[in-house]
Amino acid sequence: MQILTARLGPGPVLFAIAATATPAAMLIDMEVPNAHRAVLGLQPGGFDAMTGVALATAGMVVLARYPRHSLGLLMSAFGAWWALDGTASSWLAYATMHDPALPGASAAFSVYQRFGAGLLLLLPLVLLLFPDGRLPSGWWRVVSLVSLGLTSLLPLALIAAPSGIAQATSEPGPIPAPLLALNLDPLYFPLPDVVWTGVLLVAQLCVPLSLLAPFVVVVRRYRTETGIGRMRMRWLLWAAVVDLLVMLTFRLLPGWFGSVGLTVAVALTAGSVAIGIVRPDLVDVDRLLGGTLVYGILLALTFVLDLLVLGSAGRLLGSRLNEGERLVIAVFAVAIVYAQLRHRMWRLVRRWVVGDRDDPYHVMSGLAERLERTDDSEAQLLTLARAVARAFRTPYVGVEITDVSGEPLLVEDGERPAETRALPIAYRGETIGRLLLPPQVARRSRLTSGDERLLADLIRQAAAAARAVRLAEELQRSRERIVSAVEDERRRLRRELHDGLGPTLAAVASRIDTARITARRSGEDADRILGLARQELTGMLAEVRRLVHGLRPPALDDVGLVGAIRQQAERLRAPGLTVRVEERGDLTGLPAAVEVAAYRIASEALTNVVRHAKATECVVSLTRDIEDGCLDVVVEDDGVGFAAEAVAGVGLVSLRERAAELGGSCAVTSAMPKGTRVRARLPVAPSPVLAAKREVAV
């Protein structure tokens, strides 16, 4: 057995014991007449054995997930014990049918009557150890141990007391005649009968008193637990409600139905404990608890109403109605009252169980529908605030997000209280705003698991809506900047063409006309005039090249991006400064906008190095990351660096703007151990936002 336990673990071994004992107990029960069992006051032991199988199964499930969990070990051990206790009861009934009794009858009596009372320890142990398998800390641990000691008094007293006195003080009364012939007391403490009677009575009184501490511990844990812990405690609460309903229902039934009720109650409790430990989120326990309470109460009220209607009809109408007519009247009355009673009861129980909030599905679906019908960003945030206020019945909700410019945008629903609590609104790991709630709503320790899930879903909706607001604002600002930049560029070109090339072309045309007139009188004067026109045309061509270079540097088409940056570095190089341009990866096939932005950023950074850095070495590296689809432009020098509190100039601002226009980023930081590092990250593949910007620009 030790070798088998070491290989398989205690869970499967104890389950095997319970599973083996159960069919044995059932087969024995089939051989015992009900009359003989009634004389002994014994119920069929097969039900107790089935209870043990349910316990052992739950314990094995817990141990499969948490091999050292105390409750898993205890449920497995008590399951095997319960199954053996039921088998002992069945064998005791069968063995006493013969005269003399079959071997093992006395041992079966000891197991069932003396040691079976130890099963009482299971309930307080479950209450004290659920859900983490540890006793409470501090002085509550002492109280728990004292409580377990009081519960143990009765099992210990039944083991040591004479059977006659123990049987006389219990509910069945004196020992039946078939049991008197057995050797019931091979070992017991020889104390006076009066002493044993008093000890047993005190021990019986200690059993209900000892359960007070475990119940207080459960209530204390339920009030202090949050999140997944609160969900686990809800499973224990559901088990208690189901046990109460099951025991009350089967208590009304005659005969051995009481044993069936105990088996069902213990099996459901073991299952709920196992689910609460292993998979508390298997189903929505809040709705399960609420539905159990509603239909349990409705079942009880329907039963009472049925009795009242039948009794009233029989009293008022007497013999004028037969039993079938009375039943029809009762069913009709119950059908009329049931619908309204169920609706009102469900509202009351749901408010107590899941809190004063709407159904999560209707809240989320209604919010999504209203957001789809709302186009304005502030109206979307207001819709979100009203949805949260409606869901949690709170008089105030505020949604605050930070816009692109850094200014907070606050939308409120209701009158703001003196104190609020803020819950962060995060989108893809970035905090983009806050959800403001009254303290009693925002305090997570007061929220049920369903409340927390609903609030988390609403916060995700808030994050998505706030992110949409920020993107809409950023897109609008980008559109304005692009339109403004395009108009400025058109105005500049118009001004330079009108003020530069226009007068030059007019002067050239005038000189050509003058040369034509002068050529008739003097060829030398005409040649001189044409020479001047030629010089003006040469200057005009240089101006055209300058304008074209401003639109797109020709070197990009002539020698490529790397060659163009090297040419620019050669033109800007100062005495004592060494500039290296490095390329990593395949830089061919870059979009034209990316090439221009990379060239402009590198040129501006090199200009800053020459003017301000006082550096001896500068490295420009271009790296294309195929996986990320980005081009990294890094300009690093070993100069004097810059102060952290320095205000960014026009050049640094232009670097960031050029990167932002392509949907990228640009950062200027201190290099190690000294100097300045400019890094621009430009997406090679155009993003949807960039595509929209270009479409607007066109």
C-alpha positions in Angstrom: 0.0 0.0 0.0 2.8 2.4 0.8 4.6 1.7 -2.5 1.3 2.2 -4.4 0.6 5.4 -2.6 4.1 6.7 -3.3 3.7 6.0 -7.0 0.1 7.1 -7.6 -0.4 9.6 -4.8 -3.0 9.3 -2.0 -5.9 10.6 -4.1 -6.3 7.7 -6.6 -5.6 5.1 -3.8 -8.2 6.5 -1.5 -10.7 6.7 -4.4 -10.0 3.1 -5.2 -10.9 2.1 -1.7 -14.1 4.0 -1.8 -15.0 2.8 -5.2 -14.4 -0.8 -4.2 -16.4 -0.6 -0.9 -19.5 1.0 -2.6 -20.6 -2.0 -4.8 -19.8 -4.4 -1.9 -22.2 -2.4 0.3 -24.9 -2.3 -2.3 -24.7 -6.0 -2.9 -25.0 -6.7 0.8 -27.9 -4.3 1.2 -29.8 -6.3 -1.5 -29.7 -9.4 0.8 -31.0 -7.6 3.9 -34.8 -7.4 4.4 -36.3 -4.0 5.2 -37.9 -5.4 8.3 -34.7 -6.6 9.8 -33.0 -3.2 9.0 -35.9 -1.4 10.7 -35.4 -3.5 13.9 -31.8 -2.4 14.0 -32.5 1.2 13.1 -30.0 1.1 10.2 -30.3 2.7 6.8 -28.9 1.0 3.7 -25.1 1.4 3.8 -24.8 1.8 0.1 -25.9 5.4 0.2 -23.1 6.2 2.7 -20.7 4.4 0.5 -21.8 6.5 -2.5 -21.3 9.6 -0.3 -17.7 8.4 0.2 -17.2 8.0 -3.5 -18.3 11.6 -4.1 -16.0 12.9 -1.5 -13.0 10.9 -2.7 -13.7 12.0 -6.3 -13.7 15.7 -5.3 -10.5 15.2 -3.3 -8.8 13.5 -6.2 -9.7 16.4 -8.5 -8.2 18.9 -6.1 -5.1 16.8 -5.6 -4.6 16.5 -9.4 -4.3 20.3 -9.6 -2.7 21.0 -6.1 -1.0 17.8 -5.0 -0.3 19.1 -1.4 -3.7 20.8 -0.8 -5.0 19.9 2.7 -8.6 19.9 1.7 -7.9 17.5 -1.2 -6.2 15.1 1.2 -9.0 15.4 3.8 -11.8 14.9 1.3 -10.1 11.8 -0.1 -9.4 10.4 3.3 -12.9 11.1 4.6 -14.4 9.7 1.4 -12.6 6.3 1.9 -13.6 6.4 5.6 -17.3 7.2 4.8 -17.4 4.4 2.2 -15.9 1.9 4.8 -18.4 3.1 7.4 -21.3 2.4 5.0 -19.9 -1.0 4.2 -19.6 -1.7 7.9 -23.3 -0.7 8.4 -24.4 -3.0 5.6 -22.3 -6.0 6.9 -23.7 -5.4 10.5 -27.2 -5.7 9.2 -26.5 -8.8 7.2 -24.4 -10.5 9.8 -27.0 -10.2 12.6 -29.6 -11.9 10.4 -27.9 -15.2 11.4 -27.8 -17.0 14.7 -25.1 -16.9 15.8 -24.0 -13.7 14.1 -21.5 -14.0 11.3 -17.8 -13.2 11.9 -16.9 -9.5 11.8 -20.3 -8.3 13.2 -18.7 -6.9 16.4 -16.0 -5.2 14.3 -18.5 -3.7 12.0 -20.5 -2.4 15.0 -17.3 -0.7 16.3 -16.5 0.9 13.0 -20.1 2.1 12.4 -21.2 3.0 15.9 -17.9 4.1 17.6 -15.6 5.4 14.8 -18.3 6.6 12.5 -19.0 9.7 14.6 -15.5 11.0 13.6 -17.1 11.9 10.3 -18.5 14.9 12.1 -15.1 16.5 11.8 -15.4 16.9 8.1 -17.8 19.9 8.2 -15.7 22.2 10.5 -12.5 21.2 8.7 -13.9 22.2 5.3 -15.2 25.5 6.7 -11.9 26.3 8.4 -9.6 25.2 5.5 -11.5 26.4 2.5 -10.2 27.7 0.0 -6.4 27.7 0.5 -6.1 24.7 2.7 -4.7 26.7 5.7 -6.1 27.6 9.0 -6.7 31.3 9.7 -3.8 33.2 11.2 -3.4 35.0 14.5 -5.6 34.3 17.4 -8.3 32.9 15.0 -6.0 29.9 14.6 -6.3 29.3 18.4 -10.1 29.6 18.2 -10.2 27.2 15.3 -8.1 24.6 17.1 -10.3 24.9 20.2 -13.4 24.5 18.0 -12.0 21.3 16.4 -11.2 20.0 19.9 -14.8 20.5 21.0 -16.1 18.7 17.9 -13.7 15.8 18.6 -15.2 15.3 22.1 -18.2 13.3 20.9 -16.2 10.9 18.6 -13.7 10.3 21.4 -16.4 9.7 24.0 -18.2 7.2 21.8 -15.0 5.2 21.3 -14.2 5.0 25.0 -17.8 4.7 26.5 -19.7 1.5 27.0 -22.0 0.7 24.1 -25.1 0.5 26.2 -24.7 4.0 27.6 -23.7 5.4 24.3 -26.7 3.9 22.6 -29.1 5.0 25.3 -28.0 8.6 25.1 -28.4 8.7 21.3 -31.6 9.1 19.3 -32.3 5.4 18.5 -32.5 4.5 22.1 -31.7 1.1 23.7 -29.6 -1.5 21.8 -31.8 -3.8 19.7 -31.9 -7.5 20.6 -29.9 -8.8 17.6 -27.0 -6.6 18.7 -27.0 -7.6 22.4 -25.6 -11.0 21.5 -22.5 -9.5 20.1 -19.4 -8.7 22.1 -19.9 -4.9 21.8 -17.5 -3.7 24.5 -14.1 -5.5 24.1 -12.3 -2.3 25.3 -13.7 0.6 27.2 -12.9 2.8 30.2 -14.6 1.4 33.3 -16.1 4.6 34.7 -19.5 4.9 36.5 -22.5 5.0 34.2 -23.5 8.5 35.6 -20.1 9.9 34.6 -20.3 8.5 31.1 -23.9 9.8 30.7 -22.8 13.3 31.7 -19.7 13.1 29.4 -21.8 12.1 26.4 -24.4 14.7 27.0 -21.8 17.4 27.3 -20.0 16.1 24.2 -23.3 16.2 22.2 -23.9 19.8 23.3 -20.4 20.8 22.2 -21.0 19.7 18.6 -23.3 22.6 17.6 -21.4 25.1 19.8 -18.1 24.1 18.1 -19.5 25.0 14.7 -19.9 28.7 15.7 -16.2 29.5 15.2 -16.0 27.9 11.7 -19.0 29.8 10.6 -17.6 33.1 11.9 -14.3 32.3 10.1 -16.2 31.8 6.8 -18.1 35.0 7.2 -14.9 36.9 8.0 -13.2 35.5 4.9 -16.1 36.2 2.7 -16.1 39.9 3.8 -12.4 40.4 3.4 -11.8 38.4 0.2 -11.7 40.1 -3.2 -11.5 39.0 -6.8 -11.0 35.3 -7.3 -11.1 34.7 -3.5 -14.6 36.2 -3.3 -15.6 34.0 -6.2 -14.4 30.9 -4.3 -16.3 31.9 -1.2 -19.4 32.2 -3.3 -19.1 28.5 -4.3 -19.1 27.6 -0.6 -22.2 29.8 0.0 -23.9 28.1 -2.9 -23.1 24.7 -1.4 -24.7 25.8 1.9 -27.9 27.0 0.2 -28.2 23.8 -1.8 -27.5 21.6 1.3 -30.3 23.4 3.1 -32.8 23.0 0.3 -31.9 19.4 -0.3 -32.1 18.4 3.4 -35.4 20.2 3.8 -36.8 18.5 0.7 -35.8 15.0 1.6 -36.7 15.5 5.2 -40.4 15.6 4.1 -40.0 12.2 2.4 -40.5 9.0 4.4 -38.1 6.1 5.0 -34.6 5.9 3.7 -35.0 9.1 1.6 -33.2 10.9 4.4 -30.0 8.9 3.6 -30.5 9.8 -0.1 -30.8 13.5 0.8 -27.6 13.3 2.9 -25.7 11.7 0.0 -27.0 14.3 -2.5 -26.1 17.1 -0.1 -22.6 15.9 0.6 -21.9 15.1 -3.1 -23.0 18.7 -4.1 -20.9 20.2 -1.3 -17.8 18.2 -2.3 -18.3 19.1 -6.0 -18.7 22.8 -5.2 -15.7 22.8 -3.0 -13.6 21.2 -5.7 -14.8 23.6 -8.3 -14.2 26.5 -6.0 -10.6 25.5 -5.5 -9.7 24.3 -9.0 -11.9 26.3 -11.4 -14.0 28.9 -9.7 -14.7 30.6 -13.0 -16.2 27.5 -14.6 -19.7 29.1 -14.5 -21.1 32.4 -13.3 -21.5 31.5 -9.7 -23.4 34.7 -9.0 -26.2 33.8 -11.4 -26.1 30.2 -10.2 -26.5 31.3 -6.6 -29.3 33.7 -7.4 -31.2 31.2 -9.5 -30.8 28.5 -6.8 -32.2 30.9 -4.1 -35.0 32.1 -6.4 -36.3 28.6 -7.4 -35.7 27.1 -4.0 -37.8 29.8 -2.3 -40.4 29.6 -5.1 -40.6 25.8 -4.6 -41.2 26.2 -0.9 -43.7 29.0 -1.4 -45.5 27.0 -4.1 -45.7 24.0 -1.8 -47.1 26.1 1.0 -49.6 27.8 -1.4 -50.7 24.5 -2.7 -51.4 23.2 0.8 -53.3 26.4 1.7 -55.5 26.3 -1.4 -56.3 22.6 -0.9 -57.0 23.1 2.8 -59.1 26.2 2.2 -61.1 24.5 -0.6 -61.7 21.5 1.5 -62.8 23.6 4.5 -65.1 26.0 2.5 -66.6 23.6 0.0 -66.4 20.4 2.0 -67.7 17.3 0.3 -69.0 19.2 -2.8 -65.6 18.9 -4.4 -63.7 15.7 -5.0 -59.9 15.4 -4.8 -59.4 16.0 -8.5 -61.4 19.2 -8.5 -59.5 20.5 -5.5 -56.2 19.7 -7.3 -57.3 21.7 -10.4 -58.2 24.7 -8.2 -54.8 24.5 -6.5 -52.9 24.3 -9.9 -54.9 27.2 -11.3 -54.2 29.4 -8.2 -50.5 28.6 -8.2 -50.3 29.3 -12.0 -51.8 32.8 -11.5 -49.6 33.7 -8.6 -46.4 32.0 -9.8 -45.4 34.4 -12.6 -45.6 37.6 -10.6 -44.1 35.9 -7.6 -41.1 34.6 -9.6 -40.5 38.0 -11.2 -40.5 39.9 -7.9 -38.5 37.3 -6.1 -35.9 37.2 -8.8 -35.4 41.0 -8.6 -35.0 40.9 -4.8 -32.6 37.9 -4.8 -30.5 39.2 -7.7 -30.1 42.6 -6.0 -28.9 40.8 -2.9 -26.6 38.3 -4.6 -25.1 40.1 -7.6 -25.5 43.7 -6.4 -27.6 46.7 -7.4 -26.7 46.6 -11.1 -28.1 45.6 -14.4 -27.4 42.4 -16.3 -23.9 42.5 -17.7 -24.9 41.4 -21.2 -27.6 44.0 -21.5 -25.3 46.7 -20.2 -22.5 45.9 -22.7 -24.8 45.4 -25.7 -26.7 48.6 -24.9 -23.4 50.5 -24.6 -22.0 49.1 -27.9 -25.3 50.1 -29.7 -25.3 53.6 -28.3 -21.6 54.1 -29.1 -22.3 53.0 -32.7 -24.9 55.7 -33.0 -22.7 58.4 -31.6 -20.2 60.2 -33.8 -19.0 63.1 -31.5 -16.0 62.1 -29.2 -17.3 63.9 -26.2 -20.8 62.4 -26.7 -19.2 58.9 -26.8 -17.5 59.5 -23.4 -20.7 60.9 -22.0 -22.5 57.7 -23.2 -19.9 55.6 -21.5 -20.3 57.6 -18.2 -24.1 57.1 -18.3 -23.7 53.4 -19.0 -21.5 52.9 -15.9 -23.8 55.0 -13.8 -26.8 53.0 -14.9 -25.0 49.7 -14.4 -23.9 50.4 -10.8 -26.8 52.7 -9.8 -24.3 55.4 -8.9 -25.1 59.1 -8.8 -21.8 60.2 -10.4 -19.4 58.9 -13.0 -16.6 60.8 -14.6 -14.5 59.8 -17.6 -11.2 61.7 -18.0 -8.8 61.2 -20.8 -5.6 63.0 -21.9 -5.8 64.5 -25.4 -2.9 64.8 -27.9 -1.9 68.2 -26.6 -1.6 66.8 -23.0 -4.7 68.6 -21.8 -7.2 66.5 -19.8 -10.7 66.1 -21.2 -13.3 65.4 -18.5 -16.9 64.3 -19.1 -19.2 63.9 -16.1 -22.6 62.4 -15.5 -24.3 63.5 -12.3 -23.2 65.8 -9.4 -19.6 65.2 -8.4 -19.2 64.2 -4.7 -16.6 65.7 -2.4 -14.5 62.6 -2.7 -13.9 60.3 -5.7 -11.7 57.3 -6.4 -10.0 56.9 -9.8 -9.6 53.7 -11.7 -7.0 53.8 -14.5 -8.1 53.4 -18.1 -5.3 51.6 -20.0 -5.1 50.7 -23.6 -2.4 48.2 -24.8 -0.4 48.9 -21.7 -0.6 52.7 -21.9 -2.6 54.6 -19.3 -4.7 57.1 -21.3 -7.2 58.3 -18.7 -9.2 57.7 -15.5 -12.6 56.5 -14.5 -13.9 58.5 -11.6 -16.4 56.8 -9.3 -17.7 57.4 -5.7 -15.6 55.7 -3.1 -18.2 53.0 -2.2 -18.4 51.9 -5.9 -14.7 52.1 -6.7 -13.6 50.2 -3.6 -12.8 46.8 -5.1 -13.1 45.0 -1.7 -16.9 45.7 -1.8 -17.5 44.5 -5.3 -18.6 41.0 -6.1 -16.8 38.9 -8.7 -19.6 39.7 -11.2 -19.2 43.4 -10.4 -15.5 43.3 -11.0 -15.9 41.5 -14.3 -18.5 44.0 -15.4 -16.4 46.9 -14.3 -13.4 45.5 -16.1 -15.4 45.1 -19.3 -16.7 48.7 -19.0 -13.2 50.0 -18.4 -12.1 48.2 -21.6 -14.9 49.8 -23.4 -13.8 53.1 -21.9 -10.2 52.5 -23.0 -11.4 51.7 -26.6 -13.7 54.8 -26.7 -11.0 57.1 -25.2 -8.4 55.7 -27.6 -10.8 56.4 -30.5 -11.3 59.9 -29.2 -7.5 60.5 -29.0 -7.0 59.0 -32.5 -9.8 61.2 -33.9 -8.3 64.3 -32.3 -4.8 63.3 -33.5 -6.1 62.6 -37.0 -7.9 66.0 -37.1 -4.8 67.8 -35.9 -2.7 65.9 -38.5 -5.1 66.9 -41.2 -4.9 70.5 -40.2 -1.1 70.4 -40.1 -0.9 68.7 -43.5 -3.3 71.1 -45.1 -1.5 74.1 -43.5 1.9 72.7 -44.6 0.7 72.1 -48.2 -0.7 75.6 -48.4 2.5 77.1 -47.0 4.5 75.2 -49.5 2.3 76.3 -52.3 2.5 79.9 -51.1 6.3 79.7 -50.9 6.6 78.2 -54.4 4.2 80.8 -55.8 6.1 83.6 -54.1 9.5 82.4 -55.3 8.2 81.8 -58.8 6.5 85.1 -58.9 9.2 87.2 -57.2 12.2 85.3 -58.5 11.8 83.4 -61.8 9.0 85.6 -63.1 10.9 88.9 -63.2 14.1 87.1 -64.4 12.2 85.6 -67.3 10.7 89.0 -68.1 14.1 90.6 -68.1 15.6 87.9 -70.3 12.7 88.4 -72.8 13.3 92.1 -72.7 17.0 91.7 -73.3 16.4 89.4 -76.3 14.0 91.9 -77.8 16.6 94.7 -77.3 19.3 92.5 -78.8 17.1 91.9 -81.9 16.6 95.6 -82.4 20.3 96.5 -81.7 21.6 93.7 -84.0 20.5 95.8 -87.0 22.8 98.7 -86.0 25.6 97.0 -84.1 26.4 93.3 -83.8 28.8 93.8 -80.9 26.1 95.5 -78.7 23.6 92.8 -79.5 26.2 90.1 -78.6 26.8 91.9 -75.3 23.1 92.1 -74.5 22.7 88.4 -75.3 25.6 87.6 -73.0 23.8 89.3 -70.2 20.7 87.4 -71.0 22.7 84.2 -70.9 24.0 85.0 -67.4 20.5 85.7 -66.2 19.3 82.3 -67.6 22.2 80.6 -65.8 21.2 82.2 -62.6 17.6 81.2 -63.2 18.6 77.6 -63.8 20.4 77.6 -60.5 17.3 78.9 -58.8 15.2 76.2 -60.4 17.7 73.6 -59.2 17.4 75.1 -55.7 13.6 74.8 -55.8 13.8 71.2 -57.1 16.3 70.4 -54.4 13.9 71.7 -51.8 11.2 69.4 -53.1 13.4 66.3 -53.3 17.2 66.2 -53.1 18.5 65.1 -56.5 21.3 63.2 -54.8 18.7 60.6 -53.6 18.0 59.7 -57.2 21.7 59.9 -58.3 23.6 58.1 -55.5 20.9 56.8 -53.2 20.1 57.5 -49.6 23.4 56.5 -48.1 25.4 58.3 -50.8 23.3 61.5 -50.4 23.9 61.6 -46.7 27.7 61.1 -47.2 27.7 64.0 -49.7 25.8 66.1 -47.2 28.3 65.1 -44.4 31.2 66.0 -46.7 29.7 69.4 -47.3 29.0 70.1 -43.6 32.2 68.6 -42.2 34.2 70.9 -39.9 37.9 70.8 -39.1 38.6 68.2 -36.5 35.3 66.3 -37.0 35.2 62.8 -38.5 31.8 61.6 -39.9 31.0 58.0 -40.7 27.9 56.8 -42.4 27.0 53.1 -41.9 24.3 51.0 -43.4 22.8 47.8 -42.1 20.3 45.7 -44.0 18.9 46.1 -47.4 18.1 49.8 -48.0 16.8 49.4 -51.6 13.2 49.9 -52.4 12.4 52.4 -49.7 9.4 54.6 -50.2 10.2 58.1 -51.5 8.7 59.8 -48.4 10.8 57.7 -46.1 14.0 58.5 -48.1 13.3 62.2 -47.9 12.5 62.1 -44.2 15.6 60.1 -43.4 17.8 62.4 -45.4 16.3 65.6 -43.8 16.6 64.2 -40.3 20.2 63.1 -40.8 21.0 66.5 -42.4 19.5 68.5 -39.6 21.2 66.3 -37.0 24.6 66.7 -38.7 24.0 70.5 -38.9 23.4 70.5 -35.1 26.5 68.5 -34.5 28.7 70.9 -36.6 27.1 74.0 -35.0 26.7 73.1 -31.3 28.3 69.7 -30.4 32.0 70.5 -30.5 32.5 66.8 -31.3 35.4 65.0 -32.8 33.5 62.0 -34.1 30.0 61.5 -35.4 28.4 58.2 -36.6 25.3 58.1 -38.8 23.8 54.6 -39.0 20.8 53.5 -41.1 19.3 50.1 -40.2 16.3 48.5 -41.8 14.4 46.0 -39.7 12.5 43.7 -41.9 10.4 42.1 -39.1 9.2 45.4 -37.7 9.0 47.1 -41.1 10.9 50.2 -39.9 14.0 52.2 -40.8 16.1 53.4 -37.9 18.1 56.5 -38.4 20.7 57.1 -35.6 23.1 60.1 -35.4 25.4 59.8 -32.4 28.3 62.1 -31.5 30.9 62.5 -28.7 30.3 66.2 -28.1 29.3 68.2 -25.1 25.7 66.9 -25.1 22.8 69.0 -23.8 21.2 69.9 -20.5 18.1 67.9 -19.4 16.2 71.2 -18.9 17.2 72.6 -22.2 14.3 73.9 -24.4 14.0 72.2 -27.8 14.7 74.5 -30.7 13.2 74.7 -34.1 15.6 72.1 -35.5 14.7 69.4 -32.9 11.0 70.2 -33.3 11.3 69.7 -37.1 13.0 66.3 -36.5 10.0 65.1 -34.5 7.5 66.5 -36.9 9.1 64.9 -39.9 9.0 61.5 -38.1 5.5 62.0 -36.9 4.2 62.8 -40.4 5.1 59.2 -41.4 3.7 57.7 -38.3 7.1 57.3 -36.7 8.9 58.7 -33.7 12.1 60.7 -33.0 13.9 60.9 -29.7 16.9 63.0 -28.7 18.8 61.6 -25.7 22.2 61.8 -24.1 24.8 59.3 -25.5 27.0 57.3 -23.3 29.5 58.2 -22.0 29.1 61.7 -23.4 27.5 63.4 -26.4 24.1 63.3 -28.0 22.1 60.6 -29.7 19.3 61.2 -32.2 17.2 58.2 -33.1 14.3 58.3 -35.6 12.2 55.3 -36.3 10.3 55.5 -39.6 7.8 52.9 -40.7 8.6 51.6 -44.2 5.1 50.2 -44.8 2.5 53.0 -44.6 0.0 52.7 -41.8 -3.8 53.3 -42.2 -3.5 56.6 -40.4 -0.7 57.7 -42.8 -2.8 56.6 -45.8 -5.7 58.7 -44.5 -3.3 61.7 -44.0 -2.0 61.3 -47.6 -5.5 61.0 -48.9 -6.5 64.3 -47.2 -3.4 66.0 -48.4 -4.1 65.1 -52.0 
